Amino acid sequence: MAHSTVGTHVVVEDAASLAEAVQRTHVVIEVAGRLHDLEKFTLLEGSSLVGTTSEAELVFKPDSDGIALTANNTLQNLTLRSDPSRLTLSLEPTTTTLEQLKLQHLVVYGRLHLESSIVMTADLVLTDVQVYDGDSTSALHRPVGYGVEVVPGSLTIYNRCTDPQSRWTLRAENLSGGTRDVPLRGSGIFIFGGMTVPANADPQSGPAPSSPGGMIDLKLLTTGEIHTNGNIPAGTGNLISGGVFVGSGVKAQQVINNSPVTTYGTNDMVLDNWGNVRLWLARQSITSHGTSGIGFVNFGDLQTLIVQGDLATYGEGARGFNLYDGTLAYAEFKSITTHGNGSIGIQTSKPFGNILVLGDVITKGGRGNSLVRGVVVQLDAHALSLKPGTSGKEIIVLGRVEAQREEITSLDFAAPASTVEFITIGGQQYVDGASIE
């Protein structure tokens, strides 16, 4: 057993000294090297775990979870490693108040999963956290709404309280996950509150009703590069995942994707909002490769959406942008391109303010299957589709709106163009589906 103590600081050098140190509260535990063959442990109230060198790493036994957090804990400058489906970082299940948790400059292999149904207050600060080789497809608790269940993420923050007095705050900067070769399995970054949406909610009948629950006040979320594959079987209609998923019960000030976000599997949404977001800014590309892998889905309340990178989808039924429920004040896109059959470019069925596309909206596919509100249906790959329930101030596309397959019409105005006050495409104004000079 090798450790030394300086004041409230304990330096650990092996598994035995670490196991002894974590029995104490209000202590700073310093790790300089690689500790391996570790059992799951709980970090007690007020204690911190800090790496003092770039080699600081904790490796847990096969089939073992990692660290359970309690209250006022800090983890900093560490690599943490467990099996892909194990909880490398989680919450101690009997903790009722977290106070402040700080997770800073961490590389996590496995799952970072902060979920509770009893924590009433929490202040969570995450900075520069990278998650690799995580698999959340077997996670027990999946939010339900709009006819689907949502697979949690390898990086999950989930206030599952049913008490609406439960309030967590979260500030998360530079979160990233997965690689092109080894994407995260399940969702990527997943932030949900306890507010629930009925599974059979019909977005056509108005904003979906909801049951109150715990909330997350998301001050800021910024992300680096993210790669995910939900591993959802082909043909599944009632299960989805997302690269970045802001869920019901979340009130977000800013969500900023600073690097590309890419999904690879069936029903893998790239960016999905069920919450309340003031600003969502995607600075780089938004890409999906799987069937029904939609680029951006909005079922929540979204004030401003700006996508500065190209939005492209490649799978069958993988629409570019959907407004199926909730509200939208302003959306701006660089360009939208879909390649698969049944992959509509832009489709709306709810009121909105302004939609601006600086470039083109192009679809390259024909008729095909697509997941719509938990049901797989046949769709034509129209470039722009207005469904009943749509109304808006303006749609402006500075470039082309074009379905490149001859048998597919570029414009699908099931709701008449007059439901939008002003539509102009490439400088031509459209009224009831026809351009006017």
C-alpha positions in Angstrom: 0.0 0.0 0.0 1.6 3.3 -1.1 0.2 6.7 -0.3 1.2 9.9 1.4 -0.9 12.6 3.1 -0.3 16.4 3.0 -3.1 18.2 4.8 -6.3 17.3 3.1 -4.4 16.0 0.1 -3.8 12.3 -0.4 -1.4 11.0 -3.1 -2.3 7.4 -4.2 -0.1 5.1 -6.2 -2.0 1.8 -6.3 -5.5 0.3 -6.1 -5.2 -0.4 -2.3 -4.2 3.2 -1.4 -7.0 4.5 -3.6 -9.6 2.2 -1.9 -8.4 3.5 1.5 -8.5 7.2 0.4 -12.0 7.1 -1.0 -13.3 6.2 2.5 -12.7 9.8 3.5 -14.9 12.9 3.0 -13.6 16.3 2.0 -10.3 15.1 0.7 -8.3 15.8 -2.5 -7.1 12.5 -3.9 -4.2 12.9 -6.3 -3.3 10.4 -9.0 0.0 10.5 -10.9 0.0 7.3 -12.8 -2.1 4.4 -14.2 -4.1 2.5 -11.6 -5.6 -0.7 -12.9 -7.8 -3.6 -11.9 -10.1 -1.3 -9.8 -13.4 -2.1 -8.2 -16.3 0.3 -8.4 -16.2 2.9 -5.6 -18.1 5.9 -4.3 -16.5 9.4 -4.0 -17.8 10.7 -0.7 -19.2 14.2 -0.1 -16.7 17.1 -0.7 -14.0 14.9 -2.1 -12.1 15.4 -5.3 -10.1 13.1 -7.6 -7.4 14.9 -9.5 -4.8 13.7 -12.0 -1.4 15.4 -11.5 0.3 14.1 -14.7 -0.9 13.3 -18.2 -0.5 9.6 -17.4 -3.2 9.7 -14.7 -5.7 6.9 -15.5 -8.1 4.7 -13.6 -8.9 1.4 -15.2 -11.8 -0.7 -13.8 -12.1 -4.4 -13.8 -14.0 -6.1 -16.7 -17.8 -5.9 -16.1 -17.3 -3.4 -13.3 -18.8 0.1 -13.1 -16.6 2.9 -12.1 -17.1 5.9 -9.9 -20.4 6.9 -8.1 -20.6 10.6 -7.3 -22.3 12.1 -4.2 -22.2 15.8 -3.5 -19.7 18.6 -4.0 -17.3 16.3 -6.0 -14.7 17.4 -8.5 -13.0 15.1 -11.0 -10.2 16.7 -13.1 -7.4 15.8 -15.5 -8.1 12.1 -15.6 -8.7 9.2 -18.1 -11.3 6.8 -16.8 -11.8 3.4 -18.4 -14.4 0.7 -18.1 -16.2 -1.6 -20.4 -18.4 0.1 -23.1 -21.8 -0.6 -21.5 -20.7 0.0 -17.9 -21.3 3.2 -15.9 -17.8 4.7 -15.7 -19.3 7.8 -14.0 -22.7 7.8 -12.4 -24.6 9.1 -9.4 -24.8 7.3 -6.0 -28.4 6.1 -6.1 -29.5 7.3 -2.6 -28.1 10.9 -3.0 -30.8 13.5 -2.8 -28.8 16.7 -3.3 -25.7 16.9 -5.4 -24.8 20.5 -4.5 -22.1 21.2 -7.2 -20.3 18.6 -9.3 -17.4 19.6 -11.4 -16.1 17.3 -14.2 -13.2 18.9 -16.0 -10.7 17.7 -18.6 -11.7 14.1 -18.6 -11.4 11.3 -21.1 -14.0 8.6 -20.4 -14.2 5.2 -21.9 -17.6 3.7 -21.3 -20.6 5.7 -20.1 -20.9 9.0 -18.3 -24.4 8.7 -16.9 -25.7 11.2 -14.4 -29.4 10.2 -13.8 -31.6 10.5 -10.7 -35.3 10.4 -9.8 -34.8 11.8 -6.3 -32.2 14.6 -6.6 -34.0 17.9 -6.0 -31.1 20.4 -6.6 -27.8 20.1 -8.5 -25.3 22.5 -10.1 -23.4 20.6 -12.8 -20.3 22.0 -14.5 -18.7 19.9 -17.3 -15.7 21.2 -19.1 -13.7 19.5 -21.8 -15.1 16.0 -21.5 -14.5 13.4 -24.2 -16.4 10.1 -24.2 -15.2 7.1 -26.3 -16.3 3.5 -26.9 -19.6 3.9 -25.0 -22.6 1.7 -25.5 -25.9 3.0 -23.9 -28.2 0.8 -26.0 -29.2 -1.3 -22.9 -29.9 1.7 -20.7 -33.0 1.0 -18.6 -34.9 4.3 -18.6 -35.9 5.7 -21.9 -38.0 8.8 -22.3 -41.2 8.3 -24.3 -43.1 10.8 -26.5 -44.6 11.2 -30.0 -44.9 7.5 -30.5 -41.3 6.7 -29.8 -38.8 5.8 -27.1 -35.4 7.6 -27.0 -32.2 5.7 -26.4 -30.1 7.5 -23.8 -26.6 8.6 -24.6 -23.1 7.6 -23.7 -23.0 11.1 -22.1 -26.3 11.5 -20.3 -27.7 14.1 -17.9 -31.2 13.0 -16.9 -33.3 14.6 -14.2 -35.9 11.9 -14.0 -37.8 13.4 -11.0 -41.5 13.6 -11.3 -41.6 16.5 -8.8 -41.7 19.8 -10.7 -39.9 21.5 -7.8 -36.7 19.5 -8.8 -34.3 21.9 -10.5 -30.9 21.2 -11.8 -28.6 23.7 -13.5 -26.0 22.6 -16.1 -23.2 24.4 -17.9 -21.3 22.1 -20.3 -18.5 23.2 -22.5 -16.5 21.2 -25.2 -18.2 17.8 -24.9 -17.4 15.3 -27.6 -17.8 11.7 -28.3 -17.0 8.8 -30.5 -14.9 8.6 -33.7 -15.7 7.8 -37.3 -14.3 4.3 -36.9 -15.9 3.7 -33.4 -19.0 5.8 -33.0 -20.8 5.8 -29.7 -23.6 3.2 -29.6 -26.9 4.7 -28.7 -27.3 8.5 -28.5 -24.4 10.8 -28.0 -25.1 13.8 -25.8 -28.5 13.3 -24.1 -29.9 15.9 -21.8 -33.5 15.3 -20.5 -35.7 16.5 -17.6 -38.5 14.6 -16.0 -41.3 16.3 -17.9 -43.1 13.6 -20.0 -44.9 13.7 -23.3 -47.7 11.0 -23.8 -46.5 8.3 -26.2 -49.6 8.7 -28.3 -49.5 12.6 -28.5 -50.7 13.8 -31.9 -48.7 16.8 -33.0 -51.4 17.5 -35.6 -53.9 18.4 -32.8 -51.8 21.2 -31.3 -48.8 21.4 -29.0 -48.4 18.0 -27.3 -49.7 17.9 -23.7 -47.1 17.1 -21.1 -46.9 16.0 -17.5 -44.8 18.1 -15.2 -41.5 16.8 -13.8 -38.0 17.8 -12.9 -36.3 20.5 -15.0 -32.8 21.2 -16.2 -31.8 24.8 -16.7 -29.1 24.5 -19.4 -27.0 27.6 -19.3 -24.7 26.6 -22.1 -23.8 23.5 -24.1 -21.0 23.5 -26.5 -19.8 20.4 -28.4 -16.8 19.2 -30.3 -16.9 16.3 -32.8 -19.6 13.7 -32.3 -20.1 10.3 -34.0 -23.0 8.0 -33.0 -24.8 4.9 -34.2 -27.9 3.9 -32.3 -27.7 0.3 -33.5 -31.5 0.3 -33.9 -32.7 -2.6 -36.1 -33.9 -1.7 -39.6 -37.7 -1.4 -39.8 -38.1 -0.3 -36.1 -40.7 2.4 -35.8 -40.9 3.1 -32.1 -37.3 3.8 -31.2 -34.9 6.6 -32.0 -31.5 8.0 -30.9 -29.7 11.3 -31.5 -26.2 12.7 -31.9 -27.2 15.7 -29.7 -30.6 15.4 -28.0 -32.1 18.2 -25.9 -35.2 16.7 -24.3 -38.4 17.6 -22.7 -38.0 19.4 -19.3 -34.9 21.2 -20.5 -34.7 25.0 -20.8 -31.6 25.9 -22.7 -30.1 29.3 -23.3 -27.5 28.3 -25.9 -26.6 25.0 -27.7 -23.5 25.4 -29.9 -22.1 22.6 -32.1 -18.5 23.8 -32.9 -17.5 20.7 -34.8 -19.3 18.2 -37.1 -22.0 15.9 -35.7 -22.5 12.7 -37.6 -24.9 9.7 -37.2 -24.7 6.4 -39.0 -27.6 4.2 -38.1 -31.4 3.7 -38.5 -33.6 6.3 -36.8 -30.4 8.2 -35.7 -31.4 11.9 -35.6 -28.4 14.2 -35.8 -29.8 17.1 -33.8 -33.1 16.7 -32.0 -35.0 19.2 -29.8 -37.9 18.3 -27.5 -37.1 21.1 -25.0 -37.1 24.9 -24.9 -34.1 26.4 -26.6 -33.3 30.1 -27.1 -30.4 29.6 -29.6 -29.1 26.5 -31.3 -26.1 27.2 -33.5 -24.3 24.5 -35.6 -21.1 25.9 -36.9 -20.1 22.9 -39.0 -21.6 20.0 -40.9 -24.6 18.0 -39.9 -24.7 14.6 -41.5 -26.6 11.4 -41.2 -26.0 8.1 -43.1 -28.7 5.9 -41.8 -32.4 5.2 -42.7 -34.7 7.8 -41.3 -31.7 9.7 -39.9 -33.1 13.2 -39.9 -30.8 16.2 -39.9 -32.6 18.4 -37.4 -35.9 17.6 -35.8 -37.9 20.0 -33.7 -40.8 19.0 -31.5 -40.0 21.6 -28.8 -39.9 25.4 -28.5 -37.0 26.8 -30.5 -36.4 30.5 -30.8 -33.4 30.6 -33.2 -31.7 27.9 -35.2 -28.7 28.6 -37.3 -26.9 25.9 -39.2 -23.7 27.3 -40.7 -22.4 24.1 -42.1 -23.9 21.9 -44.9 -26.8 19.7 -43.8 -26.7 16.4 -45.7 -28.5 13.0 -45.3 -27.8 9.8 -47.2 -30.3 7.2 -46.0 -33.8 6.3 -47.1 -36.4 8.5 -45.5 -33.7 10.7 -43.9 -35.3 14.2 -44.1 -33.3 17.3 -43.8 -35.4 19.5 -41.4 -38.7 18.8 -39.7 -41.0 21.1 -37.7 -43.6 18.6 -36.5 -44.6 20.2 -33.1 -43.8 23.0 -30.8 -42.7 26.4 -32.1 -40.0 28.0 -34.2 -39.3 31.7 -34.5 -36.3 31.7 -36.9 -34.2 29.1 -38.8 -31.3 29.7 -41.1 -29.4 27.1 -43.1 -26.4 27.2 -45.4 -27.8 24.4 -47.6 -29.8 21.2 -47.3 -29.2 18.1 -49.5 -30.8 14.7 -49.1 -29.9 11.6 -51.2 -32.3 8.8 -50.2 -35.7 7.9 -51.4 -38.5 9.4 -49.2 -36.0 12.0 -47.9 -37.8 15.4 -47.9 -35.6 18.5 -47.7 -37.7 20.7 -45.5 -41.1 19.7 -44.1 -43.3 21.8 -41.7 -46.7 21.1 -40.1 -46.7 23.8 -37.4 -46.6 27.6 -37.2 -43.2 29.3 -37.6 -41.7 32.7 -38.1 -39.0 32.9 -40.7 -37.0 30.2 -42.5 -34.0 31.3 -44.6 -31.8 29.1 -46.7 -28.7 30.8 -48.1 -27.9 28.1 -50.7 -29.9 25.3 -52.2 -32.4 22.7 -51.0 -31.8 19.6 -53.1 -33.3 16.1 -52.9 -31.9 13.3 -55.1 -34.2 10.4 -54.2 -37.7 9.2 -55.2 -40.5 7.6 -53.2 -39.5 5.6 -50.1 -40.1 4.7 -46.5 -39.6 7.2 -43.7 -40.3 7.3 -40.0 -43.0 9.9 -39.1 -44.1 10.1 -35.4 -43.4 6.5 -34.7 -44.9 5.1 -37.9 -43.0 4.1 -41.1 -44.8 5.6 -44.0 -44.2 6.2 -47.7 -43.0 9.7 -48.7 -41.9 11.3 -51.9 -38.6 13.2 -51.6 -40.0 16.7 -52.2 -37.6 19.5 -51.6 -40.1 21.7 -49.7 -43.2 20.3 -48.1 -45.9 22.3 -46.3 -48.4 20.0 -44.4 -51.7 20.9 -42.9 -51.2 22.9 -39.7 -48.4 25.0 -41.3 -48.4 28.8 -41.1 -45.6 31.2 -41.1 -44.2 34.6 -41.9 -41.7 33.8 -44.6 -39.7 31.2 -46.4 -36.7 32.6 -48.3 -34.4 30.3 -50.3 -31.7 32.3 -52.1 -30.6 29.3 -54.2 -32.6 26.4 -55.8 -35.4 24.3 -54.3 -35.2 21.1 -56.5 -36.2 17.5 -56.5 -33.8 16.0 -59.0 -35.9 12.9 -59.8 -38.3 13.6 -62.7 -41.3 11.8 -61.1 -41.0 13.9 -57.9 -42.3 17.4 -57.6 -40.0 19.9 -56.0 -42.8 21.6 -54.0 -45.5 19.8 -52.0 -48.0 22.3 -50.8 -50.6 20.1 -49.1 -51.1 23.3 -47.0 -51.6 26.1 -49.5 -48.7 28.5 -50.0 -50.9 31.3 -48.8 -50.5 29.9 -45.2 -47.1 31.4 -45.4 -47.1 35.2 -45.8 -44.2 35.3 -48.1 -42.3 32.6 -50.1 -39.5 33.4 -52.4 -37.2 30.9 -54.1 -34.2 32.1 -56.2 -35.7 35.5 -56.4 -39.2 34.3 -57.5 -42.2 34.7 -55.3 -44.6 31.7 -54.9 -48.3 31.9 -54.2 -50.4 28.7 -54.0 -47.6 26.6 -55.5 -47.0 28.8 -58.6 -44.3 31.4 -59.1 -45.3 35.0 -59.9 -43.0 37.2 -61.9 
